[in-house]
Amino acid sequence: MQNAEARPLQLESASTDPRRSWSLISHRLLQPLAYLLGVLLAMLSTALAYYYGWLGVPALVILESLLTLIGAASVGLAVYRMEQRVLRPLDGIFRWAKRLRDGDLSARLPTHSAGELAPLTADLECLCHEFKRLKSDLDAQVGKQTERLAQKNASLKILYDVAASINQSANLDDLLTRFLRILKEMVNARSATVRLLSADDRMRLVASIGLDDGVTKEADQLPVALCVCGNALSRGDVLCQKDPSLCSQALGRTMFGKHEMEMITVPLKYQGKTLGAYNLFVAKPGIGEREDILELLTSIGSHLGMAVEKARLDDESRRVSLMEERTAFANELHDSLAQTLASLRFQVQVLNDILAPKTSSDADRQLNQIKNSLDEAHTELRELISHFRAPLSERGLQPSLEELVQRFRRETGLVVLYQPKTPLPAMPVEIDMQIFRIVQESLANVRKHSKAQFVRVLTRKDGEQYLVLVEDDGEGFRTGQLEGKPGEHVGLTIMRERARRIGGDLRIESEPGEGTRVELTFSHPRNMPLAEIRP
């Protein structure tokens, strides 16, 4: 449309050229009429000459006949030239106008080298070309606007899906994986990943598409300091990296061979805080230069960042609720059972003081046994209350296990080796609590029964399975004894029940004199509804 304004029409018009005024008189179209007028004047002169007696009858007849023939020839010539120079060009113009009216823009005016309508035909032809050019420009503009509207509609649909999914999805990893596929298709990426930032500044791999298992294994739990995406996480903007070879260097292996790739990192942000990132590996460079795509990716990242923060807040709310429930239960134990045991201990002590001069050695032994049992029950109850009041660290399961091991080492004086070879992933607080309690119960059994000198606590990942191991070099026992005396091994039964609640498997291996090995294996609960996980 701008071209049309920049190039005004330059049309020739007969009315704007003063030199054409005289040419119309001498034009061949008017010549026959001039001849006819001359014939009429000649005939009038002849009639006057006859009237005044200047001509005789024979001369008059001959002259009139000759003038009549000349007049008829002039009329015929005028009609012929009118048909050739006016009527036929007009007919061509009418047919051309009809074709244009019917939508045939390829129609062209008939070319006439001469004729009265030749300038008009040239002007109409110029108008036709200008109209075609304007229509072509208009079609191009309409096409661009239509494409832009289609992109806007697609963008709005994606954003609507994001907003709707935030409120409907019960599993954050499923939500992020779903939009990983959508973003990959949107930019026609060859491969893509989505990762979340953990509390210990590591990038936990949630899902990937188009990468082999070796790359995904190396990319999981990668520290932010070693990750190229750290720039996007620190800046909070969409990052377009045209040389993803830095990723290969960080992972220590080639990702795409010699193929030219461009990596687009979309941060997941909420209120200025970056919580994770999508990585899209595009085979065709230039996507990062499209402002509309970058704006859409930024908006999607903000919405999904809100979903991540919502999931974390929900998890924190469940954790706080669970802590409050456990604290209330611990207070109930302290105000009821603990006070009762303390009262019984005091009464036994008073009874022992009263009967001491009169009782036999057997009675003294029984009283001491009752006193020791009450002391042991009171100690275990106080320990249970302490565990209920101080379970998990706010930083997550891994720091809580580390604090538990340090406290156990400090209280027992044993040699305790803690080996977090693979950091445990971020999981719902209900699952963290079950794993923490299993490790806590295992260490409590070591303190009470094993008489060990060395204890090892290990966490690692084997394929898709996570392993938590607690082993000691104590006395050990025969595992078959667990079946015959269930009442004496309630703690082990509870541990198995906790493992079952998180979809895991608990194995206990022990032999007399060989120590004990407690091994918990479980998968990341990406597809496990939280309603099925009970504290």
C-alpha positions as CSV (number, residue, x, y, z in Angstrom):
1,M,0.0,0.0,0.0
2,Q,2.9,2.3,0.6
3,N,4.1,1.8,-3.0
4,A,0.8,3.0,-4.3
5,E,1.2,6.3,-2.3
6,A,4.8,6.7,-3.5
7,R,3.9,6.3,-7.2
8,P,1.0,8.5,-8.2
9,L,-0.6,7.8,-11.5
10,Q,0.6,9.8,-14.5
11,L,-2.3,9.7,-17.0
12,E,-2.4,11.5,-20.3
13,S,-5.6,13.3,-21.1
14,A,-6.7,15.0,-24.3
15,S,-8.4,17.8,-22.4
16,T,-5.1,18.8,-20.7
17,D,-3.2,19.2,-24.1
18,P,-4.1,22.5,-25.8
19,R,-2.3,21.4,-29.0
20,R,-5.0,18.7,-29.6
21,S,-7.8,21.3,-30.0
22,W,-6.8,22.2,-33.6
23,S,-5.8,18.6,-34.4
24,L,-9.4,17.5,-33.8
25,I,-10.5,19.8,-36.6
26,S,-8.0,18.4,-39.1
27,H,-8.3,14.8,-37.9
28,R,-9.3,12.1,-40.5
29,L,-12.4,11.3,-38.5
30,L,-13.8,14.8,-39.3
31,Q,-12.5,15.0,-42.9
32,P,-15.5,13.1,-44.4
33,L,-17.9,15.4,-42.5
34,A,-16.0,18.4,-43.9
35,Y,-16.3,16.9,-47.4
36,L,-20.0,16.4,-46.9
37,L,-20.4,20.0,-45.7
38,G,-18.5,21.2,-48.7
39,V,-20.8,19.1,-51.0
40,L,-23.8,20.7,-49.3
41,L,-22.4,24.1,-49.8
42,A,-21.6,23.3,-53.5
43,M,-25.1,22.1,-54.1
44,L,-26.5,25.2,-52.5
45,S,-24.3,27.3,-54.7
46,T,-25.4,25.3,-57.8
47,A,-29.0,25.9,-56.9
48,L,-28.5,29.6,-56.5
49,A,-26.6,29.7,-59.8
50,Y,-29.5,28.0,-61.5
51,Y,-32.0,30.3,-59.8
52,Y,-30.2,33.3,-61.1
53,G,-29.8,31.8,-64.5
54,W,-26.2,31.3,-64.4
55,L,-26.4,27.5,-65.2
56,G,-28.6,25.6,-67.6
57,V,-30.6,22.4,-66.8
58,P,-28.2,19.9,-68.3
59,A,-25.2,21.4,-66.4
60,L,-27.3,21.5,-63.2
61,V,-28.2,17.8,-63.4
62,I,-24.7,16.8,-64.1
63,L,-23.3,19.0,-61.3
64,E,-26.0,17.9,-58.8
65,S,-25.4,14.2,-59.6
66,L,-21.7,14.6,-59.1
67,L,-22.1,16.4,-55.8
68,T,-24.6,13.7,-54.7
69,L,-22.0,11.0,-55.4
70,I,-19.3,12.9,-53.6
71,G,-21.7,13.4,-50.6
72,A,-22.6,9.7,-50.5
73,A,-18.9,8.8,-50.6
74,S,-18.2,11.3,-47.8
75,V,-21.0,9.8,-45.6
76,G,-19.7,6.2,-46.3
77,L,-16.2,7.2,-45.4
78,A,-17.4,8.9,-42.2
79,V,-19.4,5.8,-41.2
80,Y,-16.4,3.5,-41.9
81,R,-14.0,5.6,-40.0
82,M,-16.5,6.0,-37.1
83,E,-16.8,2.2,-36.9
84,Q,-13.0,1.6,-37.1
85,R,-11.9,4.4,-34.8
86,V,-14.7,4.8,-32.3
87,L,-17.2,1.9,-32.2
88,R,-14.8,-1.0,-32.4
89,P,-12.4,0.4,-29.7
90,L,-15.4,1.1,-27.5
91,D,-16.7,-2.4,-28.0
92,G,-13.2,-3.7,-26.9
93,I,-13.3,-1.4,-23.9
94,F,-16.7,-2.7,-22.9
95,R,-15.7,-6.3,-23.2
96,W,-12.5,-5.6,-21.2
97,A,-14.5,-3.8,-18.5
98,K,-17.0,-6.8,-18.3
99,R,-14.1,-9.3,-17.8
100,L,-12.7,-7.1,-15.0
101,R,-16.1,-6.9,-13.4
102,D,-16.3,-10.7,-13.5
103,G,-12.9,-10.8,-11.6
104,D,-10.6,-11.7,-14.5
105,L,-7.6,-9.4,-13.7
106,S,-5.6,-11.0,-16.6
107,A,-7.8,-9.2,-19.2
108,R,-6.0,-6.8,-21.4
109,L,-7.3,-4.0,-23.6
110,P,-7.1,-4.5,-27.4
111,T,-4.3,-2.6,-28.8
112,H,-5.1,0.1,-31.5
113,S,-2.3,1.9,-33.1
114,A,-4.6,4.7,-34.2
115,G,-8.0,6.0,-33.4
116,E,-9.6,8.6,-31.3
117,L,-9.7,6.4,-28.2
118,A,-6.0,5.4,-28.3
119,P,-5.0,7.9,-25.5
120,L,-8.0,6.7,-23.4
121,T,-7.0,3.1,-24.0
122,A,-3.5,3.9,-22.8
123,D,-4.8,5.6,-19.7
124,L,-7.1,2.7,-18.9
125,E,-4.3,0.2,-19.4
126,C,-2.1,2.2,-17.0
127,L,-5.0,2.2,-14.5
128,C,-5.4,-1.5,-14.9
129,H,-1.7,-2.1,-14.2
130,E,-1.9,0.1,-11.2
131,F,-5.0,-1.7,-9.9
132,K,-3.3,-5.0,-10.3
133,R,-0.3,-3.8,-8.4
134,L,-2.4,-2.4,-5.6
135,K,-4.4,-5.6,-5.4
136,S,-1.2,-7.7,-5.3
137,D,0.1,-5.5,-2.4
138,L,-3.2,-5.7,-0.7
139,D,-3.2,-9.5,-1.0
140,A,0.3,-9.7,0.4
141,Q,-0.7,-7.5,3.3
142,V,-3.9,-9.5,3.9
143,G,-1.8,-12.7,3.8
144,K,0.7,-11.4,6.3
145,Q,-2.1,-10.2,8.6
146,T,-3.9,-13.6,8.3
147,E,-0.7,-15.4,9.1
148,R,-0.1,-13.1,12.1
149,L,-3.7,-13.7,13.3
150,A,-3.3,-17.4,12.9
151,Q,-0.1,-17.2,15.0
152,K,-1.8,-15.1,17.6
153,N,-4.7,-17.6,17.8
154,A,-2.3,-20.4,18.2
155,S,-0.4,-18.5,20.9
156,L,-3.6,-17.7,22.7
157,K,-4.6,-21.3,22.5
158,I,-1.3,-22.5,24.0
159,L,-1.5,-19.9,26.8
160,Y,-5.1,-20.9,27.5
161,D,-4.0,-24.5,27.7
162,V,-1.3,-23.5,30.1
163,A,-3.6,-21.5,32.3
164,A,-6.2,-24.3,32.3
165,S,-3.7,-27.0,33.0
166,I,-2.2,-25.2,36.0
167,N,-5.5,-25.6,37.8
168,Q,-6.4,-29.1,36.5
169,S,-3.1,-31.0,36.5
170,A,-2.4,-33.0,39.7
171,N,1.2,-33.8,38.8
172,L,3.8,-31.1,38.0
173,D,6.1,-33.4,36.0
174,D,3.2,-34.5,33.8
175,L,2.3,-30.9,33.1
176,L,5.9,-30.0,32.2
177,T,6.3,-33.0,30.0
178,R,3.1,-32.3,28.1
179,F,4.2,-28.8,27.2
180,L,7.7,-30.0,26.4
181,R,6.1,-31.8,23.4
182,I,4.0,-28.7,22.5
183,L,7.1,-26.4,22.5
184,K,9.1,-28.9,20.5
185,E,6.5,-29.0,17.8
186,M,6.0,-25.2,17.9
187,V,9.6,-24.5,17.0
188,N,10.1,-27.7,15.1
189,A,13.0,-28.7,17.4
190,R,15.0,-31.8,16.9
191,S,15.2,-32.5,20.7
192,A,14.1,-30.9,23.9
193,T,14.5,-31.1,27.7
194,V,12.9,-29.7,30.7
195,R,14.7,-29.4,34.0
196,L,13.9,-27.9,37.5
197,L,16.2,-26.1,39.8
198,S,16.6,-28.0,43.1
199,A,17.4,-26.6,46.5
200,D,21.1,-27.5,46.2
201,D,21.5,-25.6,42.9
202,R,21.3,-28.6,40.6
203,M,19.3,-29.0,37.5
204,R,17.0,-32.0,37.9
205,L,16.0,-33.5,34.5
206,V,12.2,-33.9,34.4
207,A,11.8,-35.2,30.9
208,S,13.6,-35.2,27.5
209,I,12.7,-35.9,23.9
210,G,15.1,-36.9,21.1
211,L,18.2,-37.4,23.4
212,D,19.9,-40.8,24.0
213,D,20.0,-42.3,27.5
214,G,23.7,-41.5,27.9
215,V,23.1,-37.8,27.5
216,T,20.1,-37.7,29.7
217,K,22.0,-39.6,32.4
218,E,24.8,-37.1,32.3
219,A,22.4,-34.1,32.2
220,D,20.4,-35.2,35.3
221,Q,21.4,-33.4,38.5
222,L,23.9,-31.2,36.7
223,P,25.1,-28.3,38.9
224,V,24.0,-24.9,37.7
225,A,27.6,-23.7,37.7
226,L,28.5,-26.2,35.0
227,C,25.3,-25.7,33.0
228,V,25.2,-23.4,30.0
229,C,21.7,-22.6,30.9
230,G,22.9,-20.9,34.0
231,N,23.1,-17.6,32.0
232,A,19.4,-17.9,31.2
233,L,18.7,-18.8,34.9
234,S,20.6,-15.8,36.2
235,R,19.3,-13.3,33.6
236,G,15.7,-14.7,33.5
237,D,15.4,-14.1,29.7
238,V,15.1,-16.5,26.7
239,L,18.6,-17.4,25.7
240,C,19.5,-18.3,22.1
241,Q,22.8,-20.2,22.0
242,K,24.0,-20.7,18.4
243,D,26.8,-23.0,19.5
244,P,25.5,-25.8,21.7
245,S,28.9,-27.4,21.7
246,L,29.4,-25.9,25.2
247,C,26.7,-28.3,26.4
248,S,28.7,-31.2,25.0
249,Q,31.8,-29.9,26.9
250,A,29.8,-29.7,30.1
251,L,28.4,-33.2,29.7
252,G,31.7,-34.6,28.5
253,R,30.2,-36.2,25.4
254,T,29.0,-35.2,21.9
255,M,25.3,-34.5,21.6
256,F,24.6,-33.9,17.9
257,G,27.7,-34.7,16.1
258,K,28.6,-32.3,13.3
259,H,25.1,-31.0,12.8
260,E,24.6,-27.3,13.1
261,M,22.2,-26.7,16.0
262,E,20.8,-23.7,17.9
263,M,19.8,-24.1,21.5
264,I,16.9,-22.0,22.9
265,T,16.6,-21.9,26.7
266,V,13.2,-20.8,28.1
267,P,13.4,-20.0,31.8
268,L,10.5,-20.9,34.1
269,K,10.1,-17.7,36.1
270,Y,7.8,-16.5,38.9
271,Q,8.1,-13.1,40.5
272,G,11.6,-12.6,39.2
273,K,12.8,-16.0,40.5
274,T,13.9,-18.7,38.0
275,L,12.7,-22.2,38.9
276,G,13.7,-24.2,35.9
277,A,14.2,-24.1,32.1
278,Y,13.2,-25.7,28.8
279,N,15.9,-26.4,26.3
280,L,14.9,-26.6,22.7
281,F,17.6,-27.8,20.1
282,V,16.6,-26.4,16.7
283,A,18.2,-27.6,13.4
284,K,17.3,-24.4,11.5
285,P,19.0,-21.3,13.0
286,G,17.1,-18.1,13.0
287,I,14.2,-19.0,15.3
288,G,15.8,-16.8,18.0
289,E,15.5,-13.8,15.8
290,R,11.7,-14.0,15.6
291,E,10.3,-11.6,18.2
292,D,6.8,-13.2,18.1
293,I,8.2,-16.6,19.0
294,L,10.4,-15.2,21.7
295,E,7.5,-13.3,23.3
296,L,5.3,-16.4,23.2
297,L,8.1,-18.6,24.8
298,T,8.7,-16.0,27.5
299,S,4.9,-15.9,28.3
300,I,4.7,-19.7,28.4
301,G,7.8,-19.7,30.7
302,S,6.1,-17.3,33.0
303,H,2.9,-19.2,33.2
304,L,4.6,-22.6,33.8
305,G,6.9,-20.9,36.3
306,M,3.7,-20.0,38.2
307,A,2.7,-23.7,38.0
308,V,6.0,-24.8,39.4
309,E,5.8,-22.3,42.3
310,K,2.2,-23.3,42.9
311,A,3.3,-27.0,43.2
312,R,6.1,-26.0,45.5
313,L,3.7,-23.9,47.7
314,D,1.2,-26.8,47.8
315,D,4.0,-29.2,48.8
316,E,5.2,-26.7,51.4
317,S,1.6,-26.4,52.7
318,R,1.3,-30.2,53.0
319,R,4.7,-30.3,54.8
320,V,3.6,-27.6,57.2
321,S,0.3,-29.3,57.8
322,L,2.0,-32.6,58.4
323,M,4.5,-31.0,60.8
324,E,1.7,-29.4,62.7
325,E,-0.2,-32.7,62.9
326,R,2.9,-34.5,64.1
327,T,3.7,-31.8,66.6
328,A,0.2,-31.9,68.0
329,F,0.5,-35.7,68.3
330,A,3.8,-35.3,70.1
331,N,2.3,-32.8,72.5
332,E,-0.5,-35.2,73.2
333,L,2.0,-37.9,74.0
334,H,3.9,-35.6,76.2
335,D,0.9,-34.4,78.1
336,S,-0.6,-37.9,78.5
337,L,1.5,-41.0,78.3
338,A,4.8,-39.2,79.1
339,Q,3.3,-37.8,82.3
340,T,1.9,-41.1,83.2
341,L,5.3,-42.9,82.8
342,A,7.0,-40.1,84.8
343,S,4.4,-40.6,87.6
344,L,4.9,-44.4,87.6
345,R,8.7,-43.9,87.8
346,F,8.2,-41.7,90.8
347,Q,5.8,-44.1,92.5
348,V,8.1,-47.0,91.9
349,Q,11.0,-45.0,93.4
350,V,8.8,-44.2,96.5
351,L,7.7,-47.8,96.8
352,N,11.3,-48.9,96.6
353,D,12.3,-46.5,99.3
354,I,9.5,-47.7,101.6
355,L,10.1,-51.4,101.1
356,A,13.9,-51.3,101.0
357,P,14.4,-52.3,104.6
358,K,11.9,-55.1,104.5
359,T,12.1,-56.6,101.0
360,S,14.1,-59.6,99.9
361,S,16.6,-59.8,97.2
362,D,14.1,-61.2,94.8
363,A,11.7,-58.3,95.5
364,D,14.5,-55.8,95.0
365,R,15.4,-57.4,91.7
366,Q,11.8,-57.2,90.5
367,L,11.5,-53.6,91.6
368,N,14.7,-52.7,89.8
369,Q,13.5,-54.5,86.7
370,I,10.2,-52.6,86.7
371,K,12.2,-49.4,87.3
372,N,14.6,-50.1,84.4
373,S,11.6,-51.0,82.1
374,L,9.9,-47.7,83.0
375,D,13.1,-45.8,82.4
376,E,13.6,-47.5,79.0
377,A,10.0,-46.8,78.0
378,H,10.3,-43.2,79.2
379,T,13.5,-42.8,77.2
380,E,12.0,-44.3,74.0
381,L,8.9,-42.2,74.4
382,R,11.0,-39.0,74.8
383,E,13.0,-40.0,71.7
384,L,9.8,-40.6,69.8
385,I,8.4,-37.2,70.8
386,S,11.6,-35.6,69.7
387,H,11.5,-37.3,66.3
388,F,7.9,-36.2,65.9
389,R,8.7,-32.6,66.6
390,A,11.9,-32.4,64.5
391,P,11.4,-34.5,61.3
392,L,12.4,-33.0,58.0
393,S,14.6,-30.0,57.3
394,E,12.9,-27.3,55.3
395,R,15.7,-27.7,52.6
396,G,14.4,-31.2,51.8
397,L,15.2,-34.9,52.3
398,Q,18.9,-34.9,51.5
399,P,19.9,-32.3,54.1
400,S,17.6,-34.0,56.6
401,L,19.4,-37.3,56.1
402,E,22.7,-35.6,56.6
403,E,21.5,-34.0,59.8
404,L,20.2,-37.3,61.0
405,V,23.5,-39.1,60.4
406,Q,25.4,-36.3,62.1
407,R,23.2,-36.5,65.2
408,F,23.4,-40.3,65.2
409,R,27.2,-40.1,65.0
410,R,27.3,-37.5,67.8
411,E,25.0,-39.5,70.1
412,T,26.5,-43.0,69.6
413,G,30.1,-42.2,69.0
414,L,30.1,-44.8,66.2
415,V,32.0,-44.5,62.9
416,V,29.2,-43.5,60.4
417,L,30.0,-43.0,56.7
418,Y,27.4,-41.0,54.7
419,Q,27.7,-41.4,50.9
420,P,25.2,-39.4,48.8
421,K,26.6,-40.7,45.5
422,T,23.5,-39.5,43.7
423,P,21.4,-36.7,45.3
424,L,17.8,-37.8,45.8
425,P,15.3,-35.9,43.6
426,A,12.8,-33.4,44.9
427,M,9.6,-35.3,45.8
428,P,6.4,-34.7,47.7
429,V,6.9,-34.3,51.4
430,E,4.8,-37.4,52.1
431,I,7.4,-39.5,50.3
432,D,10.3,-37.7,51.8
433,M,8.8,-38.4,55.2
434,Q,8.5,-42.2,54.6
435,I,12.1,-42.5,53.4
436,F,13.3,-40.4,56.3
437,R,11.5,-42.6,58.8
438,I,12.8,-45.8,57.3
439,V,16.4,-44.6,57.6
440,Q,15.7,-43.3,61.1
441,E,14.2,-46.6,62.2
442,S,17.2,-48.5,60.7
443,L,19.6,-46.4,62.7
444,A,17.6,-46.8,65.8
445,N,17.8,-50.6,65.4
446,V,21.5,-50.3,65.0
447,R,21.8,-48.4,68.2
448,K,19.5,-50.8,70.2
449,H,20.4,-54.2,68.9
450,S,23.4,-54.5,66.6
451,K,26.4,-53.6,68.8
452,A,28.1,-52.3,65.6
453,Q,31.3,-50.3,65.3
454,F,30.8,-49.1,61.7
455,V,27.7,-47.9,59.9
456,R,27.2,-46.8,56.3
457,V,24.4,-44.8,54.8
458,L,24.4,-44.5,51.0
459,T,22.1,-43.0,48.3
460,R,22.5,-43.5,44.6
461,K,20.5,-44.0,41.3
462,D,20.6,-47.2,39.4
463,G,18.9,-46.6,36.0
464,E,15.3,-45.5,36.8
465,Q,15.5,-46.7,40.4
466,Y,16.8,-44.9,43.5
467,L,18.6,-46.8,46.2
468,V,18.9,-45.9,50.0
469,L,21.2,-48.3,51.9
470,V,21.8,-48.6,55.6
471,E,24.3,-51.3,56.7
472,D,26.3,-52.1,59.8
473,D,29.0,-54.6,61.0
474,G,27.1,-55.6,64.1
475,E,25.9,-59.0,65.4
476,G,23.2,-59.5,62.9
477,F,20.4,-62.0,63.2
478,R,18.6,-64.8,61.2
479,T,16.0,-63.2,59.0
480,G,13.8,-66.3,59.5
481,Q,13.3,-65.2,63.1
482,L,11.2,-62.3,61.8
483,E,8.4,-64.7,60.8
484,G,8.3,-66.6,64.1
485,K,8.2,-63.5,66.4
486,P,6.2,-60.8,64.7
487,G,5.5,-59.0,68.0
488,E,9.2,-58.4,68.6
489,H,9.8,-56.9,65.2
490,V,7.0,-54.4,64.9
491,G,9.5,-51.7,63.7
492,L,10.6,-53.8,60.7
493,T,7.0,-54.4,59.8
494,I,6.3,-50.7,59.9
495,M,9.3,-50.0,57.7
496,R,8.0,-52.5,55.1
497,E,4.6,-50.8,55.2
498,R,6.3,-47.4,54.7
499,A,8.1,-48.7,51.6
500,R,4.9,-50.1,50.2
501,R,3.2,-46.7,50.6
502,I,5.7,-45.0,48.3
503,G,5.6,-47.9,45.8
504,G,9.1,-49.1,46.8
505,D,10.7,-52.3,47.9
506,L,12.5,-52.9,51.3
507,R,15.0,-55.8,51.6
508,I,16.6,-56.8,54.9
509,E,19.7,-59.0,54.7
510,S,21.4,-60.3,57.8
511,E,23.2,-63.3,59.2
512,P,24.6,-63.8,62.8
513,G,28.0,-62.2,63.0
514,E,27.7,-60.7,59.5
515,G,25.9,-57.4,60.3
516,T,22.7,-56.2,58.8
517,R,21.9,-54.6,55.4
518,V,18.6,-52.6,54.9
519,E,18.1,-51.7,51.2
520,L,15.2,-49.5,50.0
521,T,14.6,-49.1,46.3
522,F,12.0,-46.9,44.7
523,S,11.2,-44.9,41.5
524,H,10.5,-41.2,41.2
525,P,6.8,-40.8,41.8
526,R,6.0,-38.9,38.5
527,N,2.9,-40.9,37.8
528,M,1.8,-41.7,41.3
529,P,-1.2,-39.6,42.5
530,L,-0.5,-37.9,45.7
531,A,-3.8,-39.1,47.2
532,E,-2.3,-42.6,47.3
533,I,0.7,-41.5,49.4
534,R,-0.2,-41.5,53.1
535,P,2.1,-40.2,55.9
